[in-house]
Amino acid sequence: MDYIEGFLEIEKELGLNERQIDGFYFWNYLRNSLYRKMVDSFNDNGEAFDHYKLTVKKIISSGLNCLFKPKYKMPGKHHDILIMCHPRRVLKGDVYESIYTDFVTPDYDALTVEIPYRGSHFVPAASKGIFYLDHLFASRALSMKMKRKKEAKTFGPEIDKNVSEIASAFKEKLGYEVDSKWLKSTILSLKIRYVYTYRYFTKLLKSVSPKIVLEVVYYNFENMVMNEVCHDLGIKAIEFQHGVTGHNHCAYNYCGDVKVKQLPDETLFFSTAWKDSVRLPSCVERIAVGFNHFDEMRQTYKAKEDRNSIIFISSGTVGDSLSRFAVEINDYMKAHDIKYELIYKLHPGEYSSWKEKYPWLLEAGINVVDNNKVHLYELFSKSVAQIGVYSTAIFEGVGYDLKTYILQNENIAHVDILFRNNAAKLVTKADEVFESIEDNSFKCEASTFWTPDAKSNVFKELDRNLNKG
């Protein structure tokens, strides 16, 4: 079912993008989470990531860092660019790299700002000049505890009214029972976080006074608040595409030309195909630039001539069905004397729990990659085919000219762009993979999804906004 259209209709009919409570545009901050929650309930999806609970030890460590380490203290120096980087870094040599933005820092006067990842940070970081936002998270958590009762009393009736209208509309149009208790609690929590974060980011931007703010995942809460502050202070906010977007990604689709302050001024897409696959309001300029990390990795891990592996690209939401299909492929190969190495690449969010969730992989003896010691692109370089459901990695595999198979699943609408470009085949059984693995019945050029020369393209766009040329 195409849930996104019904969702957008409700959004337009109720005027949700413009709704606010005491200046807080609550809907724009929770729309993506609610949409994901609804789709997961209809499709019975698994969890994308392992649960993480912040420990007292982590909180104490963070507090001490804020007191004694310079990288945790509010910066007081001007920088041309402030980068809200992605906190999940990748080990590159002896340092941890933020693959979306670190290539910018050697060539520009930039300050990288990083939120904690599961209560800590990957160190040492490759970023040149970095500020950790632990103080914001710790002080905001304290503020929420102190203000929650008062805010609930003051704004509770207004929140209840909005929740009632939203729940009624979703029940009537989509047959979805909104968890009203969750929605009320979420709106209240977000409002308290918003007020504190807006003030903090206003102070940060006035202190650093950047001309541009770069970000990854605009719909991350902190980035949305940052975008609001940028708009109010006249600072350009630019987002890097980080993953699969498209017609069914709620965060990149809006109904009509609405004004949403929480959006960036520009989004830099991997290619024209991606740029044209979304429905963003006209307030967001869309530009195809490529992905520098993809360009670098294709040069580092060149495709091998003797490729003989089939790689499965997993994630928590589809891991159960995909891992069972991997076993089916393994059994089919044994029965038909087919010789390929099977590699099951877990998403980092699955590393700690896959043995309990997918014990059949252990029993089948399939090579499971459950760490970051072997680079994904190295696995691509020795593979002839890939099997998955939806993931940015699948598109990276297409860039390695891998035969691409998408396992039938309720979530395949997320990768319809693959089928529209003849880049993949939909499969339900093992024999459907092997009947076409050695022919050219479906194939597309890497440039369809990855505009070449990303670094140069990004730098041109940055220079344009910095008035350098």
C-alpha positions in Angstrom: 0.0 0.0 0.0 1.2 3.5 -0.8 0.9 5.0 2.7 2.7 8.2 1.8 -0.1 9.7 -0.3 -2.7 9.3 2.5 -0.2 10.7 5.0 0.4 13.8 2.9 -3.4 14.3 2.3 -4.0 14.3 6.1 -1.1 16.7 6.5 -2.5 19.1 4.0 -6.2 18.9 5.1 -5.3 19.6 8.7 -2.7 22.2 7.9 -0.2 20.4 10.1 2.9 22.0 8.7 1.7 25.4 10.0 0.5 24.2 13.4 2.4 25.4 16.4 2.2 25.4 20.2 3.7 28.6 21.7 6.0 29.0 18.6 6.9 25.4 18.4 6.0 23.8 15.0 5.6 20.3 16.6 4.3 18.5 13.6 7.4 19.1 11.4 9.5 17.6 14.2 7.6 14.4 14.6 6.1 13.7 11.2 8.9 11.4 10.0 8.8 9.4 13.3 5.1 9.0 13.2 5.1 7.9 9.6 7.8 5.4 10.3 5.9 4.1 13.3 2.8 3.7 11.2 4.5 1.9 8.3 6.4 -0.4 10.6 3.1 -1.4 12.3 1.4 -2.1 9.0 4.3 -4.1 7.6 5.4 -5.8 10.8 9.0 -4.5 10.3 11.8 -5.4 12.8 13.8 -2.8 14.7 16.4 -0.9 12.6 18.9 -0.8 15.5 19.7 -2.5 18.7 18.4 -0.7 21.8 20.9 1.5 23.6 20.5 2.8 27.2 22.7 5.6 28.4 24.5 4.5 31.5 25.4 6.5 34.6 29.0 5.9 33.8 28.6 7.5 30.3 26.8 10.5 31.8 29.5 11.1 34.5 32.3 10.7 31.8 30.5 13.2 29.6 30.1 15.7 32.4 33.8 15.5 33.3 34.7 16.0 29.6 32.6 19.2 29.5 34.4 20.6 32.5 38.0 19.9 31.5 38.4 19.3 27.8 38.5 22.2 25.3 36.7 20.3 22.5 33.6 20.1 24.8 33.5 23.9 25.5 31.6 26.5 23.6 33.8 27.8 20.8 34.5 31.5 20.6 36.3 31.9 17.2 34.7 32.7 13.9 34.6 30.0 11.1 33.3 30.4 7.6 31.5 27.0 7.8 29.9 25.1 10.7 29.4 21.4 10.0 26.8 19.4 11.8 28.4 16.1 11.1 27.1 12.5 11.3 28.3 11.1 14.6 28.7 7.5 13.4 32.3 7.5 12.1 34.3 5.0 10.1 37.8 3.9 10.9 40.3 5.1 8.3 43.8 4.3 9.1 44.4 5.5 12.7 41.5 7.9 12.8 37.7 7.9 12.6 36.3 9.7 9.6 32.9 11.3 9.0 32.4 10.1 5.5 29.9 12.7 4.5 31.7 15.9 5.5 35.4 15.4 6.6 36.7 16.0 3.0 35.6 19.6 3.4 37.6 20.5 6.5 41.2 20.6 5.0 40.3 23.1 2.3 38.0 25.5 4.2 37.8 27.4 7.5 35.4 25.0 9.1 34.3 23.9 12.6 32.8 20.4 12.9 30.1 20.0 15.5 29.2 16.5 16.7 26.4 15.1 18.8 27.1 12.1 21.0 26.7 8.6 19.4 25.3 6.2 22.0 26.7 8.4 24.8 30.2 8.9 23.4 32.3 9.7 20.3 34.6 7.9 18.0 38.1 9.1 18.7 40.5 10.2 17.5 38.4 12.0 14.9 39.7 12.9 11.4 37.9 16.2 11.5 40.0 19.3 11.6 38.6 21.4 14.4 35.8 19.8 16.4 33.3 20.7 19.1 31.3 18.1 20.9 27.7 18.8 21.9 27.7 16.8 25.1 27.0 19.8 27.3 23.9 20.5 25.3 22.6 17.0 25.8 23.4 16.9 29.5 22.0 20.3 30.5 19.0 19.8 28.3 18.1 16.5 30.0 18.2 18.3 33.3 16.0 21.1 32.0 13.5 18.5 30.8 13.2 16.9 34.2 12.7 20.3 35.9 10.2 21.7 33.4 8.1 18.7 32.3 5.3 19.1 35.0 4.9 22.8 34.5 4.9 22.5 30.7 2.4 19.7 30.8 0.0 21.8 33.0 0.4 24.9 30.8 0.2 23.3 27.3 -1.5 19.9 28.0 -5.0 20.9 26.9 -3.7 22.4 23.6 -1.6 19.2 23.0 -4.6 17.0 23.7 -6.7 18.9 21.2 -4.1 18.5 18.4 -3.6 14.8 19.2 -7.3 14.1 19.1 -7.7 15.7 15.7 -4.6 13.9 14.3 -5.6 10.5 15.7 -9.1 10.8 14.3 -7.9 11.7 10.8 -5.4 8.8 10.7 -8.1 6.4 11.9 -10.6 7.6 9.3 -8.3 7.9 6.3 -5.6 5.2 6.8 -7.2 2.9 9.4 -4.2 3.5 11.7 -4.7 3.7 15.4 -2.3 6.5 16.6 -0.8 5.8 20.0 -2.2 8.9 21.5 -0.3 8.5 24.8 3.0 8.3 22.8 2.1 11.2 20.6 1.2 13.5 23.6 4.4 12.6 25.4 6.5 13.1 22.3 5.1 16.5 21.6 5.7 17.6 25.2 9.2 16.3 25.2 10.1 17.8 21.9 8.7 21.2 22.9 10.9 21.3 26.0 13.9 20.2 24.0 13.2 22.7 21.3 13.2 25.7 23.5 16.4 24.8 25.2 18.1 23.8 22.0 17.0 26.9 20.0 18.6 29.1 22.7 21.8 27.1 22.7 22.2 27.1 19.0 21.5 30.8 18.8 24.4 31.3 21.2 26.6 28.9 19.2 25.9 30.5 15.8 26.4 34.1 17.2 29.7 32.9 18.6 31.0 31.2 15.5 29.2 33.5 13.0 29.5 31.1 10.0 28.4 32.0 6.5 27.2 28.4 5.9 26.0 25.5 8.0 26.5 22.1 6.5 24.5 19.1 7.8 23.8 15.4 7.3 20.2 14.1 7.9 18.3 17.4 8.1 15.4 15.6 9.9 17.5 14.8 12.9 16.1 16.9 15.8 19.2 19.0 16.3 19.6 19.8 12.6 15.9 20.9 12.3 16.4 23.3 15.2 19.7 24.5 13.7 17.8 25.2 10.4 15.3 27.3 12.2 18.0 29.3 13.9 19.9 29.7 10.6 16.8 31.1 8.9 16.2 33.5 11.7 19.8 34.7 11.6 20.2 34.8 7.8 22.7 31.9 7.6 22.6 29.4 4.7 21.8 25.8 5.7 22.9 23.1 3.3 22.3 19.4 3.7 24.2 16.5 2.2 22.1 13.5 1.1 23.2 10.6 3.3 21.0 7.6 2.2 18.0 6.4 0.2 15.5 9.2 -0.4 12.7 8.9 -3.0 9.0 9.1 -3.4 8.2 7.1 -0.2 10.6 8.7 2.2 8.4 10.9 4.4 11.2 13.4 5.2 11.7 14.3 1.5 8.1 14.5 0.5 5.6 17.3 1.2 2.2 18.1 -0.2 2.3 21.3 -2.2 4.6 24.3 -1.8 4.4 24.7 2.0 6.8 26.8 4.0 8.8 24.8 6.5 11.4 26.6 8.5 12.9 23.3 9.7 14.1 22.4 6.1 17.5 23.4 4.8 18.0 26.0 2.1 19.7 23.5 -0.2 20.1 19.7 -0.4 23.0 18.3 -2.3 22.0 15.0 -3.9 24.0 12.0 -5.1 22.7 12.4 -8.6 19.9 13.9 -10.8 17.9 10.6 -10.4 17.8 11.1 -6.6 17.2 14.9 -7.0 14.2 14.2 -9.2 12.7 11.4 -7.0 11.6 13.7 -4.1 8.9 16.3 -3.5 10.4 19.0 -1.5 8.9 22.5 -1.3 10.4 25.2 -3.6 12.1 26.8 -0.5 14.7 24.0 -0.8 17.1 24.2 -3.8 18.0 20.8 -5.1 21.5 20.2 -6.6 23.1 17.0 -7.9 26.8 16.8 -6.8 27.6 13.2 -6.2 29.2 11.5 -3.1 32.8 12.0 -2.5 33.2 9.0 -0.2 31.9 6.8 -3.1 34.4 8.3 -5.5 37.3 7.7 -3.1 36.4 4.2 -2.2 36.0 3.1 -5.9 39.5 4.3 -6.4 40.8 2.6 -3.3 39.0 -0.8 -3.8 39.0 -1.4 -7.5 36.8 -4.3 -8.8 38.7 -7.6 -8.9 38.8 -9.7 -12.1 38.2 -12.9 -10.3 35.1 -11.9 -8.4 33.2 -14.9 -7.0 31.1 -13.7 -4.0 27.4 -12.9 -3.5 26.9 -10.3 -0.7 23.7 -9.9 1.3 23.1 -6.3 2.5 21.2 -6.5 5.8 19.5 -4.1 8.2 17.4 -4.6 11.4 14.1 -4.0 9.7 14.5 -6.8 7.1 17.2 -9.0 8.7 14.9 -11.8 9.6 13.5 -12.5 6.1 16.8 -11.7 4.4 18.9 -14.0 6.6 16.4 -16.8 6.0 16.7 -16.2 2.2 20.5 -16.4 2.5 20.1 -19.8 4.0 17.8 -20.8 1.1 20.4 -19.6 -1.4 23.0 -21.6 0.5 20.9 -24.7 0.4 20.1 -24.2 -3.3 23.8 -23.9 -4.2 24.7 -27.1 -2.4 21.9 -29.0 -4.1 22.9 -27.7 -7.6 26.7 -27.7 -7.0 27.0 -23.9 -7.6 30.2 -22.4 -6.3 29.9 -18.9 -4.9 31.1 -17.5 -1.6 28.2 -16.1 0.4 28.8 -13.0 2.5 26.2 -11.7 4.9 27.0 -8.1 5.7 25.2 -6.9 8.8 24.2 -3.3 9.5 26.2 -1.8 12.4 22.9 -1.7 14.4 22.8 -5.6 14.2 26.3 -6.4 15.3 25.6 -7.2 18.9 22.4 -9.2 18.5 22.5 -11.2 15.3 23.4 -14.5 16.8 20.3 -14.4 18.9 18.1 -13.0 16.1 19.4 -15.1 13.2 20.8 -18.3 14.6 20.2 -20.1 11.3 23.1 -18.1 9.8 25.5 -19.8 12.3 24.0 -23.2 11.6 24.4 -22.7 7.8 28.1 -21.7 8.1 27.6 -18.5 6.1 30.3 -15.9 6.3 28.8 -13.2 8.5 30.5 -9.8 8.7 29.7 -8.3 12.1 32.3 -5.6 12.5 33.9 -2.7 10.6 37.3 -4.4 10.2 36.6 -5.4 6.6 35.4 -2.4 4.5 32.1 -2.7 2.7 33.7 -1.6 -0.6 36.3 -4.3 -0.3 33.5 -6.8 -0.2 31.9 -5.1 -3.2 35.2 -5.4 -5.1 35.2 -9.2 -4.9 31.5 -9.7 -5.5 29.5 -10.5 -8.6 26.0 -10.0 -7.1 24.2 -8.5 -4.2 20.9 -9.3 -2.5 19.0 -6.9 -0.2 15.8 -5.0 0.4 16.5 -1.3 0.8 19.8 0.3 1.8 22.1 3.0 0.5 24.7 0.2 0.3 22.7 -1.5 -2.5 23.1 1.6 -4.7 26.8 1.6 -3.9 26.9 -2.0 -5.1 25.2 -1.0 -8.3 28.1 1.4 -8.7 30.4 -1.6 -8.7 28.4 -3.2 -11.5 27.0 -5.9 -9.2 23.9 -7.9 -10.4 21.4 -6.6 -7.9 18.5 -8.6 -6.5 15.8 -7.2 -4.3 14.0 -9.6 -2.1 10.2 -9.2 -2.2 9.2 -7.3 0.9 6.6 -4.7 2.0 9.4 -2.1 2.0 10.5 -2.3 -1.7 8.7 0.9 -2.5 11.7 2.6 -1.0 13.9 1.4 -3.8 11.5 1.7 -6.7 14.1 4.0 -8.3 16.2 0.9 -8.9 13.5 -0.8 -11.0 12.7 2.4 -12.9 16.3 2.5 -14.0 16.5 -1.2 -14.9 19.2 -1.7 -12.2 17.7 -4.6 -10.2 15.5 -7.7 -10.3 12.7 -8.5 -7.8 13.0 -12.1 -6.5 11.1 -14.4 -4.2 13.0 -17.7 -4.7 16.6 -18.8 -5.0 16.3 -20.1 -8.5 15.3 -16.6 -9.7 18.7 -15.4 -8.7 20.8 -18.0 -10.5 18.8 -18.0 -13.8 20.1 -14.5 -14.5 23.3 -14.0 -12.5 25.5 -14.3 -15.6 23.5 -12.4 -18.2 22.9 -8.7 -19.0 19.1 -8.6 -18.7 19.2 -5.7 -16.3 22.0 -3.2 -15.8 22.5 0.6 -15.5 25.5 3.0 -15.4 27.0 4.0 -12.1 26.5 7.6 -12.9 22.7 7.1 -12.8 23.0 7.1 -9.0 26.4 8.7 -8.5 27.3 11.9 -10.2 31.1 11.8 -10.9 33.7 14.2 -9.4 31.7 15.0 -6.2 34.5 16.8 -4.4 34.9 19.4 -7.2 31.1 19.8 -7.5 30.7 20.4 -3.7 33.6 22.8 -3.6 32.1 24.8 -6.5 28.8 25.1 -4.6 30.5 26.1 -1.3 32.6 28.7 -3.1 29.4 30.1 -4.7 27.8 30.5 -1.3 31.0 31.9 0.2 31.2 34.4 -2.6 34.5 33.1 -3.8 33.7 32.8 -7.4 
